[in-house]
């Protein structure tokens, strides 16, 4: 074998990377997660509404030329 112990080192690095990812998972309860999700959705709806208003204003302004 030409790889030697490289396979073991790769497995160790992969395991450490997986452990790091597992530690960053959220600890929110179901209701907290749902509330955060709804809050983010409300923000995105507001951004979309503003973008639609801006596009409508630009379209109205372009028609006056």
Gaussian input, Z-matrix of N, CA and C with variables (Angstrom, degrees):
# hf/3-21g

backbone

0 1
 N
 C     1     B1
 C     2     B2     1     A1
 N     3     B3     2     A2     1     D1
 C     4     B4     3     A3     2     D2
 C     5     B5     4     A4     3     D3
 N     6     B6     5     A5     4     D4
 C     7     B7     6     A6     5     D5
 C     8     B8     7     A7     6     D6
 N     9     B9     8     A8     7     D7
 C    10    B10     9     A9     8     D8
 C    11    B11    10    A10     9     D9
 N    12    B12    11    A11    10    D10
 C    13    B13    12    A12    11    D11
 C    14    B14    13    A13    12    D12
 N    15    B15    14    A14    13    D13
 C    16    B16    15    A15    14    D14
 C    17    B17    16    A16    15    D15
 N    18    B18    17    A17    16    D16
 C    19    B19    18    A18    17    D17
 C    20    B20    19    A19    18    D18
 N    21    B21    20    A20    19    D19
 C    22    B22    21    A21    20    D20
 C    23    B23    22    A22    21    D21
 N    24    B24    23    A23    22    D22
 C    25    B25    24    A24    23    D23
 C    26    B26    25    A25    24    D24
 N    27    B27    26    A26    25    D25
 C    28    B28    27    A27    26    D26
 C    29    B29    28    A28    27    D27
 N    30    B30    29    A29    28    D28
 C    31    B31    30    A30    29    D29
 C    32    B32    31    A31    30    D30
 N    33    B33    32    A32    31    D31
 C    34    B34    33    A33    32    D32
 C    35    B35    34    A34    33    D33
 N    36    B36    35    A35    34    D34
 C    37    B37    36    A36    35    D35
 C    38    B38    37    A37    36    D36
 N    39    B39    38    A38    37    D37
 C    40    B40    39    A39    38    D38
 C    41    B41    40    A40    39    D39
 N    42    B42    41    A41    40    D40
 C    43    B43    42    A42    41    D41
 C    44    B44    43    A43    42    D42
 N    45    B45    44    A44    43    D43
 C    46    B46    45    A45    44    D44
 C    47    B47    46    A46    45    D45
 N    48    B48    47    A47    46    D46
 C    49    B49    48    A48    47    D47
 C    50    B50    49    A49    48    D48
 N    51    B51    50    A50    49    D49
 C    52    B52    51    A51    50    D50
 C    53    B53    52    A52    51    D51
 N    54    B54    53    A53    52    D52
 C    55    B55    54    A54    53    D53
 C    56    B56    55    A55    54    D54
 N    57    B57    56    A56    55    D55
 C    58    B58    57    A57    56    D56
 C    59    B59    58    A58    57    D57
 N    60    B60    59    A59    58    D58
 C    61    B61    60    A60    59    D59
 C    62    B62    61    A61    60    D60
 N    63    B63    62    A62    61    D61
 C    64    B64    63    A63    62    D62
 C    65    B65    64    A64    63    D63
 N    66    B66    65    A65    64    D64
 C    67    B67    66    A66    65    D65
 C    68    B68    67    A67    66    D66
 N    69    B69    68    A68    67    D67
 C    70    B70    69    A69    68    D68
 C    71    B71    70    A70    69    D69
 N    72    B72    71    A71    70    D70
 C    73    B73    72    A72    71    D71
 C    74    B74    73    A73    72    D72
 N    75    B75    74    A74    73    D73
 C    76    B76    75    A75    74    D74
 C    77    B77    76    A76    75    D75
 N    78    B78    77    A77    76    D76
 C    79    B79    78    A78    77    D77
 C    80    B80    79    A79    78    D78
 N    81    B81    80    A80    79    D79
 C    82    B82    81    A81    80    D80
 C    83    B83    82    A82    81    D81
 N    84    B84    83    A83    82    D82
 C    85    B85    84    A84    83    D83
 C    86    B86    85    A85    84    D84
 N    87    B87    86    A86    85    D85
 C    88    B88    87    A87    86    D86
 C    89    B89    88    A88    87    D87
 N    90    B90    89    A89    88    D88
 C    91    B91    90    A90    89    D89
 C    92    B92    91    A91    90    D90
 N    93    B93    92    A92    91    D91
 C    94    B94    93    A93    92    D92
 C    95    B95    94    A94    93    D93
 N    96    B96    95    A95    94    D94
 C    97    B97    96    A96    95    D95
 C    98    B98    97    A97    96    D96
 N    99    B99    98    A98    97    D97
 C   100   B100    99    A99    98    D98
 C   101   B101   100   A100    99    D99
 N   102   B102   101   A101   100   D100
 C   103   B103   102   A102   101   D101
 C   104   B104   103   A103   102   D102
 N   105   B105   104   A104   103   D103
 C   106   B106   105   A105   104   D104
 C   107   B107   106   A106   105   D105
 N   108   B108   107   A107   106   D106
 C   109   B109   108   A108   107   D107
 C   110   B110   109   A109   108   D108
 N   111   B111   110   A110   109   D109
 C   112   B112   111   A111   110   D110
 C   113   B113   112   A112   111   D111
 N   114   B114   113   A113   112   D112
 C   115   B115   114   A114   113   D113
 C   116   B116   115   A115   114   D114
 N   117   B117   116   A116   115   D115
 C   118   B118   117   A117   116   D116
 C   119   B119   118   A118   117   D117
 N   120   B120   119   A119   118   D118
 C   121   B121   120   A120   119   D119
 C   122   B122   121   A121   120   D120
 N   123   B123   122   A122   121   D121
 C   124   B124   123   A123   122   D122
 C   125   B125   124   A124   123   D123
 N   126   B126   125   A125   124   D124
 C   127   B127   126   A126   125   D125
 C   128   B128   127   A127   126   D126
 N   129   B129   128   A128   127   D127
 C   130   B130   129   A129   128   D128
 C   131   B131   130   A130   129   D129
 N   132   B132   131   A131   130   D130
 C   133   B133   132   A132   131   D131
 C   134   B134   133   A133   132   D132
 N   135   B135   134   A134   133   D133
 C   136   B136   135   A135   134   D134
 C   137   B137   136   A136   135   D135
 N   138   B138   137   A137   136   D136
 C   139   B139   138   A138   137   D137
 C   140   B140   139   A139   138   D138
 N   141   B141   140   A140   139   D139
 C   142   B142   141   A141   140   D140
 C   143   B143   142   A142   141   D141
 N   144   B144   143   A143   142   D142
 C   145   B145   144   A144   143   D143
 C   146   B146   145   A145   144   D144
 N   147   B147   146   A146   145   D145
 C   148   B148   147   A147   146   D146
 C   149   B149   148   A148   147   D147
 N   150   B150   149   A149   148   D148
 C   151   B151   150   A150   149   D149
 C   152   B152   151   A151   150   D150
 N   153   B153   152   A152   151   D151
 C   154   B154   153   A153   152   D152
 C   155   B155   154   A154   153   D153
 N   156   B156   155   A155   154   D154
 C   157   B157   156   A156   155   D155
 C   158   B158   157   A157   156   D156
 N   159   B159   158   A158   157   D157
 C   160   B160   159   A159   158   D158
 C   161   B161   160   A160   159   D159
 N   162   B162   161   A161   160   D160
 C   163   B163   162   A162   161   D161
 C   164   B164   163   A163   162   D162
 N   165   B165   164   A164   163   D163
 C   166   B166   165   A165   164   D164
 C   167   B167   166   A166   165   D165
 N   168   B168   167   A167   166   D166
 C   169   B169   168   A168   167   D167
 C   170   B170   169   A169   168   D168
 N   171   B171   170   A170   169   D169
 C   172   B172   171   A171   170   D170
 C   173   B173   172   A172   171   D171
 N   174   B174   173   A173   172   D172
 C   175   B175   174   A174   173   D173
 C   176   B176   175   A175   174   D174
 N   177   B177   176   A176   175   D175
 C   178   B178   177   A177   176   D176
 C   179   B179   178   A178   177   D177
 N   180   B180   179   A179   178   D178
 C   181   B181   180   A180   179   D179
 C   182   B182   181   A181   180   D180
 N   183   B183   182   A182   181   D181
 C   184   B184   183   A183   182   D182
 C   185   B185   184   A184   183   D183
 N   186   B186   185   A185   184   D184
 C   187   B187   186   A186   185   D185
 C   188   B188   187   A187   186   D186
 N   189   B189   188   A188   187   D187
 C   190   B190   189   A189   188   D188
 C   191   B191   190   A190   189   D189
 N   192   B192   191   A191   190   D190
 C   193   B193   192   A192   191   D191
 C   194   B194   193   A193   192   D192

   B1=1.4587
   B2=1.5264
   B3=1.2923
   B4=1.4507
   B5=1.5209
   B6=1.3065
   B7=1.4664
   B8=1.5172
   B9=1.2802
   B10=1.4607
   B11=1.5193
   B12=1.3254
   B13=1.4648
   B14=1.5248
   B15=1.3193
   B16=1.4632
   B17=1.5287
   B18=1.3251
   B19=1.4666
   B20=1.5267
   B21=1.3208
   B22=1.4656
   B23=1.5247
   B24=1.3191
   B25=1.4608
   B26=1.5348
   B27=1.3214
   B28=1.4725
   B29=1.5234
   B30=1.3218
   B31=1.4671
   B32=1.5272
   B33=1.3207
   B34=1.4654
   B35=1.5262
   B36=1.3329
   B37=1.4693
   B38=1.5168
   B39=1.3327
   B40=1.4614
   B41=1.5258
   B42=1.3356
   B43=1.4591
   B44=1.5258
   B45=1.3312
   B46=1.4623
   B47=1.5228
   B48=1.3192
   B49=1.4616
   B50=1.5284
   B51=1.3251
   B52=1.4592
   B53=1.5262
   B54=1.3186
   B55=1.4641
   B56=1.5247
   B57=1.3193
   B58=1.4647
   B59=1.5264
   B60=1.3313
   B61=1.4582
   B62=1.5231
   B63=1.3264
   B64=1.4594
   B65=1.5228
   B66=1.3303
   B67=1.4568
   B68=1.5222
   B69=1.3337
   B70=1.4535
   B71=1.5305
   B72=1.3218
   B73=1.4580
   B74=1.5238
   B75=1.3190
   B76=1.4568
   B77=1.5226
   B78=1.3038
   B79=1.4618
   B80=1.5166
   B81=1.3373
   B82=1.4637
   B83=1.5220
   B84=1.3222
   B85=1.4498
   B86=1.5202
   B87=1.2979
   B88=1.4580
   B89=1.5136
   B90=1.3288
   B91=1.4640
   B92=1.5318
   B93=1.3407
   B94=1.4710
   B95=1.5211
   B96=1.3256
   B97=1.4576
   B98=1.5268
   B99=1.3188
   B100=1.4675
   B101=1.5269
   B102=1.3199
   B103=1.4595
   B104=1.5315
   B105=1.3276
   B106=1.4590
   B107=1.5297
   B108=1.3091
   B109=1.4662
   B110=1.5258
   B111=1.3115
   B112=1.4658
   B113=1.5257
   B114=1.3258
   B115=1.4587
   B116=1.5323
   B117=1.3163
   B118=1.4634
   B119=1.5264
   B120=1.3182
   B121=1.4583
   B122=1.5286
   B123=1.3280
   B124=1.4570
   B125=1.5244
   B126=1.3167
   B127=1.4612
   B128=1.5196
   B129=1.3185
   B130=1.4604
   B131=1.5290
   B132=1.3331
   B133=1.4784
   B134=1.5229
   B135=1.3273
   B136=1.4560
   B137=1.5382
   B138=1.3160
   B139=1.4644
   B140=1.5185
   B141=1.3242
   B142=1.4583
   B143=1.5260
   B144=1.3306
   B145=1.4641
   B146=1.5275
   B147=1.3277
   B148=1.4612
   B149=1.5253
   B150=1.3174
   B151=1.4672
   B152=1.5231
   B153=1.3251
   B154=1.4666
   B155=1.5233
   B156=1.3304
   B157=1.4655
   B158=1.5289
   B159=1.3300
   B160=1.4572
   B161=1.5280
   B162=1.3249
   B163=1.4614
   B164=1.5273
   B165=1.3287
   B166=1.4625
   B167=1.5206
   B168=1.3313
   B169=1.4595
   B170=1.5273
   B171=1.3267
   B172=1.4526
   B173=1.5246
   B174=1.3300
   B175=1.4600
   B176=1.5233
   B177=1.3240
   B178=1.4587
   B179=1.5174
   B180=1.3397
   B181=1.4542
   B182=1.5141
   B183=1.2985
   B184=1.4653
   B185=1.5222
   B186=1.3136
   B187=1.4623
   B188=1.5086
   B189=1.3187
   B190=1.4672
   B191=1.5155
   B192=1.3203
   B193=1.4658
   B194=1.4864
   A1=108.70
   A2=114.39
   A3=118.41
   A4=111.86
   A5=117.37
   A6=119.41
   A7=112.75
   A8=117.99
   A9=119.75
   A10=110.66
   A11=117.26
   A12=120.77
   A13=111.75
   A14=117.61
   A15=120.84
   A16=111.06
   A17=116.41
   A18=120.66
   A19=110.20
   A20=116.31
   A21=120.26
   A22=111.12
   A23=116.95
   A24=120.49
   A25=110.71
   A26=116.21
   A27=119.90
   A28=111.18
   A29=116.01
   A30=119.55
   A31=110.84
   A32=116.12
   A33=119.89
   A34=110.28
   A35=117.52
   A36=120.72
   A37=111.38
   A38=117.57
   A39=120.93
   A40=110.66
   A41=116.56
   A42=120.32
   A43=110.86
   A44=117.15
   A45=120.94
   A46=111.24
   A47=116.63
   A48=120.84
   A49=110.79
   A50=116.86
   A51=121.29
   A52=110.53
   A53=117.11
   A54=120.23
   A55=110.95
   A56=116.09
   A57=120.48
   A58=110.31
   A59=117.06
   A60=120.50
   A61=111.44
   A62=116.84
   A63=120.48
   A64=111.84
   A65=116.90
   A66=120.25
   A67=112.10
   A68=118.14
   A69=121.07
   A70=112.44
   A71=117.48
   A72=119.59
   A73=110.05
   A74=115.66
   A75=119.76
   A76=110.71
   A77=114.72
   A78=120.47
   A79=109.96
   A80=116.52
   A81=119.97
   A82=110.11
   A83=115.27
   A84=119.61
   A85=108.38
   A86=116.73
   A87=121.00
   A88=112.96
   A89=117.05
   A90=120.08
   A91=111.07
   A92=116.78
   A93=119.41
   A94=110.33
   A95=116.62
   A96=121.01
   A97=110.35
   A98=116.83
   A99=121.32
   A100=110.70
   A101=117.05
   A102=121.32
   A103=110.80
   A104=117.18
   A105=121.47
   A106=110.54
   A107=115.91
   A108=121.29
   A109=110.80
   A110=117.13
   A111=120.98
   A112=110.96
   A113=117.36
   A114=122.27
   A115=109.92
   A116=116.69
   A117=120.96
   A118=110.39
   A119=117.03
   A120=120.89
   A121=110.82
   A122=117.43
   A123=120.79
   A124=110.78
   A125=116.86
   A126=120.85
   A127=110.05
   A128=117.12
   A129=120.63
   A130=111.49
   A131=117.61
   A132=120.10
   A133=110.39
   A134=117.37
   A135=121.39
   A136=110.50
   A137=117.15
   A138=120.63
   A139=110.96
   A140=116.78
   A141=121.07
   A142=110.99
   A143=116.75
   A144=120.27
   A145=109.80
   A146=116.91
   A147=120.75
   A148=111.13
   A149=116.79
   A150=120.30
   A151=110.50
   A152=117.21
   A153=120.66
   A154=110.71
   A155=117.31
   A156=120.77
   A157=110.75
   A158=116.56
   A159=120.54
   A160=110.82
   A161=116.94
   A162=120.76
   A163=110.81
   A164=116.58
   A165=120.30
   A166=109.89
   A167=117.61
   A168=121.41
   A169=109.97
   A170=117.55
   A171=120.76
   A172=110.98
   A173=116.64
   A174=120.51
   A175=110.12
   A176=117.82
   A177=121.30
   A178=110.37
   A179=116.50
   A180=121.35
   A181=111.48
   A182=118.44
   A183=122.46
   A184=110.98
   A185=117.18
   A186=120.84
   A187=113.20
   A188=118.81
   A189=122.35
   A190=112.97
   A191=118.48
   A192=121.63
   A193=112.01
   D1=134.57
   D2=-178.31
   D3=-95.08
   D4=-15.53
   D5=-176.17
   D6=-79.74
   D7=-23.48
   D8=-179.70
   D9=65.57
   D10=-129.74
   D11=-178.11
   D12=-97.67
   D13=15.59
   D14=-179.34
   D15=-60.61
   D16=-36.50
   D17=-179.92
   D18=-60.70
   D19=-42.26
   D20=178.90
   D21=-64.49
   D22=-40.31
   D23=178.40
   D24=-65.06
   D25=-40.46
   D26=178.50
   D27=-63.56
   D28=-42.29
   D29=178.60
   D30=-63.75
   D31=-41.25
   D32=179.38
   D33=-62.83
   D34=-45.27
   D35=178.38
   D36=-62.18
   D37=-41.55
   D38=179.01
   D39=-63.59
   D40=-40.88
   D41=179.27
   D42=-64.60
   D43=-42.66
   D44=178.72
   D45=-64.26
   D46=-40.02
   D47=178.21
   D48=-63.93
   D49=-42.47
   D50=178.79
   D51=-64.95
   D52=-40.75
   D53=178.24
   D54=-62.87
   D55=-40.01
   D56=179.59
   D57=-63.46
   D58=-42.16
   D59=179.24
   D60=-65.91
   D61=-37.39
   D62=-180.00
   D63=-66.63
   D64=-30.24
   D65=-179.36
   D66=-74.02
   D67=-20.55
   D68=-176.83
   D69=-91.82
   D70=4.22
   D71=179.18
   D72=-66.52
   D73=153.89
   D74=-178.20
   D75=-71.01
   D76=153.55
   D77=178.06
   D78=-116.32
   D79=20.23
   D80=-179.41
   D81=-75.38
   D82=148.45
   D83=174.51
   D84=-77.02
   D85=174.71
   D86=-177.99
   D87=-61.48
   D88=-42.55
   D89=-178.47
   D90=-71.30
   D91=-36.88
   D92=177.20
   D93=-65.33
   D94=-41.23
   D95=179.40
   D96=-63.73
   D97=-43.15
   D98=179.48
   D99=-62.97
   D100=-42.60
   D101=179.25
   D102=-63.66
   D103=-42.82
   D104=178.53
   D105=-64.34
   D106=-39.15
   D107=178.79
   D108=-65.02
   D109=-44.32
   D110=178.45
   D111=-65.69
   D112=-37.29
   D113=178.80
   D114=-63.82
   D115=-44.74
   D116=178.86
   D117=-64.52
   D118=-38.89
   D119=179.33
   D120=-65.70
   D121=-38.56
   D122=178.56
   D123=-65.00
   D124=-40.04
   D125=177.89
   D126=-63.33
   D127=-44.08
   D128=-179.77
   D129=-65.94
   D130=-37.73
   D131=177.16
   D132=-63.61
   D133=-39.70
   D134=178.81
   D135=-65.45
   D136=-42.78
   D137=177.28
   D138=-61.43
   D139=-41.78
   D140=180.00
   D141=-66.44
   D142=-38.96
   D143=178.91
   D144=-62.93
   D145=-44.06
   D146=179.27
   D147=-64.15
   D148=-40.13
   D149=178.91
   D150=-64.91
   D151=-40.49
   D152=178.28
   D153=-64.50
   D154=-40.81
   D155=178.18
   D156=-63.87
   D157=-41.34
   D158=179.28
   D159=-64.51
   D160=-42.44
   D161=178.72
   D162=-64.12
   D163=-39.92
   D164=179.13
   D165=-65.31
   D166=-39.91
   D167=179.93
   D168=-66.79
   D169=-39.90
   D170=177.99
   D171=-65.72
   D172=-39.49
   D173=179.62
   D174=-67.00
   D175=-38.43
   D176=178.92
   D177=-68.69
   D178=-37.65
   D179=178.82
   D180=-69.36
   D181=-33.88
   D182=-179.44
   D183=-71.76
   D184=-28.65
   D185=179.76
   D186=-74.06
   D187=-18.61
   D188=-178.28
   D189=-81.54
   D190=-15.65
   D191=-176.66
   D192=-69.06

